[in-house]
Amino acid sequence: MLSKEERDILIGSLLGDGCLRIIGKTKFPAFSVSHSEKQKDYVLWKYEKLKRFVRTPPWREERIYHRDRSRKTISWRFQTLTNEIFSDLYHMFYKNGTKIIPENIDLLFRLHWPCGLWMMEIRITTLSFSTLNLFLLKNRKNFHKSCMMSTDFM
């Protein structure tokens, strides 16, 4: 069973750029997260909180930037082992293998982000959701109207 803290970390990550994947012929998902070099400490913190599900510590990745082949990006990432414990979150955040904004997003925000959304300004920058999903999220009644969102799609 996930602790409240583990679940909060996973939901917060899934609302951003974290992902759950069913790899190969496995039945259950694995969680993975990747952040830039500047956020290395954040990756290490998440790893420490979730390490009971991880076999390999975070590693550094260097990749060629897809828009400018002369530019390299450096990130830190880790991935959990596949585990049935992640299945309910997978079904909440994925439909037919595509990441979605869950129907119960208002409840998730209230439970996992203690401050009321109608009172705060936030910026969501993610490649994890479609433009339509981000539009629907921004136009929910409790979502702050000055919330800014950006993806490569917008």
Buried (B, 14 or more C-beta within 10 A) or exposed (E): EBEEEBBBBBBBBBBBBBBBBBEEEEEBBBBBBBBEEEBBEEBBEBBEBBEEBBEEEBEEEEEEEEEEEEEEBEBBBBBBBBBEBBBEBBEBBBEEEEBBBBEEBBEBBBEBBEEEBEEEEBEBEBEBBBEEBBEBBBEBEEBBEEBEBEBEEE
